[in-house]
Amino acid sequence: MSEEETGLELLVRYKGMEVRFRGEPDEVIRSFLSFVSKVLPAYDLVSGLTLTVDLEELLKSIEGLIAFTPEGPVVTVPREKIGGERDTILLHLIKNYVGYETGRTEKPYLTTSEIASLTGGKSSTVAARLSELTSLGWVERIGRGEYRVTTLGAKSFLDEILPRIKPEEGL
């Protein structure tokens, strides 16, 4: 294959300026980000304030906790090992998020009744824990009785809850 077939080309048009980047993907991305930081100095400040969760990192971190089956994603650890109801609900929402992002589930959220069924909790307890998680900003209510994990929730899961579930692995 020639360099044209394996390389990446990116054309940027901004305020009457046109810049073309060509080369290996890593090289192009590095050059583009350098260009953006020079043209838009505030970008560097904002990118330092941006909270994201890398899907690949999340998938590696939850290995052994969640598995994909022909029926859909499942939690593979005993509920006792996960901890309380709140952590269990968050793990199921993470499971659903990962399933959606990898094309294994059709929707990015779970309903209150689905969560109650998955966790074995009472509807009133599930509603109370979802309210707590929503107040923390870890979960977002997106419709009537429909909830999904937020970026902050996924990050908090990785930083605070996962080490308690998998302490020996030193994530």
Protein Blocks (a to p, Z undefined) as FASTA:
>chain_A
ZZklmmccddddeehiacddeddfklmmmmmmmmmmmmmmmlmmmmmmpccddfklmmmm
mgojaccdfkbccdfbdfklnopfklmmmmmmmmmmmmmmnopafbfbdcfklmmmmnop
afklmmmmmmmmmmnopaccfbehiacddfklmmmmmmmmmmmmmmmnoZZ
